[in-house]
Amino acid sequence: MSKTRITVATVGHMPADFNRQKIKEWESSKVEIVDEIESYSLTCDSDDLGWAPCFM
């Protein structure tokens, strides 16, 4: 059975000790991480429940 290919992305501010390389090097018999880890920031009203409309 072939591995499931996934792309990883971060949303918001990551901790200072967040290690992208450790995630890229992670090995599994079921999952393969592909592509670079993209980062997305939350820029408008992300501190309450109404943040989603800023993406529409």
Buried (B, 14 or more C-beta within 10 A) or exposed (E): EEEEEEEBEBEEEEEEEEEEEEEEEEEEEEEEBEEEBEEEEBEEEEEEEEEEEEEE
